[in-house]
Structure formats: structure tokens, C-alpha cells
Amino acid sequence: NPQSPIPNKIFYEPKINLNKFKSKYNFKNIMFKNDEEENCENNNNKYIMFSEDNKDLKIQTTSFENENELKSFEKYLNIMGIPCSLKSKRLPDGNYELYFKHRRVVPFRTTASSGTIALTNLYQRVFMREKTPSFLYLDEFDAFYHYEMSENMLRFIKEEYPDTQIILTTHNTNLMSSHIMRPDCIMILSQKGRLTSLSHATTRELREGHNLEKMFIGGEFRAYE
């Protein structure tokens, strides 16, 4: 779905109860999917994905009842380049509403930009987990982000999950930088489906001072594309 920055395939899990998963993470628009069968509730070869109808996505403001979780989310937005202070208030009906804190509080869900909403959905779907994942895969994780936010997101993920194996895909050549990641951790996916690290895609000895993006655009790694 081009309107949703959230990757469809979130993770593979052969033995998982969909109803328990929905209940635990408060997701409504997820489904089991299999390449061979439409209905694969009892099929072991399946993965979890978000359904394509994302028009009714809503921020789960009840996720931020806890003050520590609210502060963590506020810090996340600040790191992404969105300076703000947040407040969570309990409404008369018992539900919680999220607000921007200025001279007076401003409702978050009705005033946040589409980019901020996208970051919030990503935070709630991927980063708000009780346990640290051992493996994290995000396809085109920065498709809707400004290049500076892409760098911020990459650094955030690296710092947040130092012991997690992380695979991210992107078309953003600005992230090809030794200041962000080692050349042997940056891979080129060829048209034939072959993965080659930058350090193995050239006869040069890559150093921190090399402009990897400029080298890539200049055709240094073309034989491996």
C-alpha cells in the first residue's frame, strides 16, 4: 500500500495464534498470509502482515498511559527531529488522549502531521515491545522520510537494538556513509538477486574518508549492481 510507510511483512513465526497476537499488541488490521493459500490459519509456512486496507489506521493513545512509555515516545520523536513535549490525559469516559504540551494542550491525533503519524505508527507497531527482538527486518524503512530523518532513524535503531541482527532495505544512497555504517555492512542487491558488501565490490581499500555515495554514483561498484 503506497499510503502506508509500514512494511507489510513484519516477521516470520511458524507457530503463533493470531487472536492472541491481536489481543496482545492491540492490532486490528493484521492477517496470516501464505504465498500458496489464502486461508492458512493452520498452515505452518506463514508469516504475519498488515492488511492492505490501512485507511482506518488510528493511533493507540492508550499505549501511552504509562509515564515512562510516554517519555520514551517523546524522546523518540525528538531524536527523529520533531521537538515536542507530550502529555497524556484521562478522559471522563476512562480512555486516554495524547496531547502536545504548549501554553495549552493541543490534541495530538488531530494536529500531528502525516509524517509524525507515520512515525507514531512505526513506533507502536515495531518499537513498543516487551522483549527485545533477536532479528529485525524493515523493507524500505525510510521510503517516506527526509534524508536527515532517515539517518536519525538508522542511528536510533542501532542504538536501541545493539544486540539485534538488523536488516534494512533502502533506495537512499545518502545512507552510504562510513560515518553511519561500516562498508562491509552496506550491501548492494544486484538485479540477479546477489548481495555484495561494498568492501567486496571494489579492489580499493575503503577508508573512513571515502565518499561512498559519490563512488557508487560514479560507478565504482557497477559490476555488482
Protein Blocks (a to p, Z undefined) as FASTA:
>chain_A
ZZbcbdfblbdcfbacfklmmmmnopabbccddfkbmblmlbcbdcddddfblmlgccdf
klmmpmklmmmmmmmmmmnopacdddddddfkopacdddddfbdcdfklmpcfklmmmmm
mmmmmmmcfbdcfbdcdehkllmgcfklmmmmmmmmmmmmmmbccddddfbfklmcfklo
cfklpccddfkopacdfklmcfbdcdfklcfklmmmnopmmmmZZ
